[in-house]
Amino acid sequence: MNPSLPGRGDGSFALQYGCHLSLRGGYSHAARDAVRLQEAFGLGCYQYFSKNPRGLSVKLGYEDEAEAAREICERHGIQTVVHTPYPTNLAVDAELAPERFQATVQSLLNDLMIAEACGSIGAVVHFGMFKGKSDGDQLLLRTYGNIIRTIDTVLAVWNGRARLLLENQAGSHGGLGVTLEELIQIRQLSRYSDKIGYCFDTCHAFVSGLWDPSKTDEFVAKGHELGYWPHMQVIHLNDSREVYASRQDRHANLGDGHIGIEDLARLAMAEGICGKPLILETPGSEQYGHVPEWNRLKQAVRAGNK
């Protein structure tokens, strides 16, 4: 059951699909699980948490496990990406919460080191939020300043190949981090832009109002015009349980949500997106690698190319 699919026109591409895998048993166990899914169903990539997703503690003694995972994935041509823990907040204020700021910086450095040791593309991190006493534009500017300060503090001492991958948000955190312009601006304002990339989440883009599936061609063209897609390295391919522009982040299985399988397939085939790792974060069984969903996507891609 191989998900290699025809592309648009006279070209072709291999749909690089995967899902989020558990770290129960360690990094190498996840890598071996990915190989099993590759051999059975054609999986080509996966995402994993760098460590306990509920805290910012620094993980030690991971090197041997990470090296084993890297060797397995390299041998089988499987790409991987780290997801940082949920409490990671780029907008933490270094002056108001210095201990939290330092914990965040050290945790992010640890995430990047783990990603590098495992041979991963990078570490996905959410944009973040800041609840200060300022109002309006002042609060917004301080939040952006906090984000850039955190990023630059981390990347000033990071010289590995793994990239920090900024993920677009769903709009529930004060509407921050939902536009391509914001993400691009943060990258451009950083002193270390070459160490920063993007992760694009389809559910977040839909519920934030960023991506209207009825205007996919215009949206993709805008991403090219702004220079977003060349630095976008991973896609979280998720349908949405909530309606367009609802700002409610609830993932649905592909084809079971308000986006729909045809529009997800159309976006996955778009220039600048097709061929990049597609990671599902939808309800499903890791044992079968979300195969029913990928079969739906495959059928939609083929139907769209007729």
N, C-alpha and C positions, 0 to 999 in steps of 0.2 A: 504494500500500500504506500506508494511513493508519491509525495505531493509535488513533484516537478510539473510545472504548468506552463502552457503556452503564453507568450506575452502578447503585446499589442502589435498590430501590423505584421511585418515580416520578422520581427525579433522574437526572443524568448527569454525567459528567466526562470530560475529555480526558486520557488517560494520557500524562503528561509524561515521555517516556522518552529516555534517552541513554546514553552510554558514555564511557570514558576515551579521549581522543585524544592522539596524539603531538604534541610541539612541534617535530618535525623541520621546518625551514623557517620557524619562528617562530610567534608568536601569531596573526598574520593568516592564515597558512597553515592553522592548525588551525580558525580561524573559517570560512574558505572551504570546508574539508573538511566542516565541520558543515552548511553550507548545501547542499552536494551531497547529503549524507545526508538532510537535511530534505526536499529536493525529490524524492528517490528513494523514501524510506522513511518520512518523517514524523518524523524525529528532532527533539526540541524542546529539548534541553539537552546539555551535555557537561562533563566534568571534565578538567583538565590540570594538570601539574606547573608550579609557578611558575618553576622553574629546574632545574638539574641535581639530580635526586632523590637523589643519593648524597653530597651535601655541604651545608655551611651557608654557603657563600660568598654574598656579597651581589651580586646582579645589577644592573648599571648599564647605562644607555643603552637602556632598553627602551621609553621613552615613546612614540615614534612607532609602533612595532609594536603596542603595547598599544592605542593610540588607534584604529588601523586595525581591530583586532579588535573593539573596543567598537562602533564604527560599523557594522560588518558584522552583528554579533549583534543590535544594537538594530533595525536595518533589517528583519531577518528574524524578530524575536521569539524569539530563542534565548537561553535562560538558561545561565550558566556558573558554575563553581565551581573554585577553586584547591585543589590538594592540596599540602601542605607536604612538603619533602624527608624521606626516611626517617630520617635521624639526628636530627631534631627531637625533643627530649625535654623536655617541660614540667617534669619532676621533677628536672632538673639542680640540683645544690646550689651555691648562690652562694658559700658559704664554702669548701667543699672543692674546687670546680672553678671559680674565678672567671672564667678565660678562656673556658671552655666555656659558662658562663652568659651572658657578654656576647655570645659568638658566636651563641648560641641566640636571645637577645633581638633582636639586630640582624637575624638571618635572618628571624624572625617578622615584624618590622616591614616588612622588604623584601617578604615574601610578601603582607602586607596592602596595601602600596602597589601592588604589581603587580595584585592582585585589584581594587583600586579603579580603577586605570587601564584595566583590561580590562572594567570594568563588571560584575564578578562579584559573586555573592551574598556570598561570603566565602572564608575559607581553612580547610580541614579540617585538624585536627591531632589526632594520637593522644594519649591520656591521659598516657602516660609511665610510667617506672619509676625507682626509686632503690635501689641496692644499698649500704646503709650498714652500720655495725658494730652499730647498735642492734638490739634484738630486739623482736618482737611489736608491741604497741601503740605503743611509742616510734618504731619504724621507720615504721609506718603514718602516725602523726601528722606525722613529719618529711617524709615523702613528700608528703602533702597540703599541708603548709606550703610546700614547695618549688614545687609546682604553682601555688598561688595567688600566690606571690611572682613567679614568672616571668610569669604572665598579667597581673598588675597592673603590673609593670614595663613590659611591652609596651603595654598599653592606656592607661597614664597619659599617653602621648604620642601616642596614636592617636585621631584625631577624624574619620576617614572613615566612609562608610556600610557598607563591607564588614565583616562580622562574623567573629570567631574562632569556628569551629565545632568543638566538642569531639566526638570520635568514641568511641563505646563500644568497648571492647577485647574480645578473644577469651578472656581469662583466662590466657594463657600467661605474663604478666609479673607473677607473684605474685598474680594474681587482682584486680588493681586496675582500676578504671574499667569494671567490667562491669555495675553496677546503675544503674537510673535515679536512685535516691536519691543515689548518689555524684556523678553528673554534675550533678544539680540543686543539691546542697550546694555543690559547687565554684563554680557560677555565683552562688549566693546569697551566698557568703562573699567573692566578689570585690567590690572597690569600684566595678567598672565592669560590672555585670551586664547593662546595656543594650547592651553591645558584644559579648555572648557568645550564641551559639546552639548548636545540636546537629546532628550528622550521625549518622543511625542506620544501622548496618550489620547486615543480616539474618543473614549468616553468623556474624559475631561474636556476635550475640545468641543464636543457636542453640547454637553450640559452647560458649559460656560458661555456658549453663543459664539465661540470662535469659528467653528466649522459648521456651516449649513450644508448638509449632504446634497441639497438641490443645486448647490453652486460649487461643487467640488473642483471643477476646472479653474474657476476664478480663484479659489482658495490656494490651489497648488501653484498657480501662476504667481500669486502674491508672495508665496514662500520663496519662489525662485528670485523674484524681483528684490526681495529683502536680503537674500543670501542665507536663508535659514536652512534649507534642505541639505546643502553640502556638509553642514556640521551636525546634522541630525543623524545619530548613529544607531538608535534603537527605537522601535515602535512598540508601545503597549497596545495591542489590538483587542479592544473590548467593545462589546455592545453596551447599551444603556437601558436600565430599567426605568429611568426618568426621562421626561420629555425635553425637547430642545430648549436651551437657555434656562433650565430650572435651577441650575447651580447646586444640584444634589448629586453626589458621587455614589452611584450604586451600579456596579457592573452587572451585565447580563451576558448569557452565553451568546455566541455569534448567531445571529438570525432570530433570536428570541426577544430582542429589545426594540427600542424606538428608532435606532439607526437603520437596522436591516442589513441583511447579508449582501444584497446587491451593491449598496453604497459603500460598505466596508471593502468589498472586492474591488470596486472602482478606485478607491483611494489606495489600496495596496498595490495596484497595478500602475499607479501614476509615476511619471518620470521623477527621479530623485528619491523615490520611496521604494519601488520594487527592487527586490534583491537584498534589502537590508533586513536584519533580524526582526521578526515579528513575535512578540511575546504575549501569550494569553494570560490574563489575570482574572479569569472567569471561573465560576463554580464548575467543578469537574473532578474527575478521578485522575490522579497522577499516574496510576497504573496503566491507563490507556492513552495518556498524552493528549486528551481532548480530541481524539480522532474524529468523532461525529461532527464536531465543529469545523475541523479542517476539511473534511469531506464536503461539507456545505460550501465552504469558501472556494474549494477547488471547482465545484460545479458552477458556482456563480462566476468565477473567472472565465471558465470555458464558455459559458453562455454569453458573457460580455464580449468575447472575441469572435463570435460568429458573425 
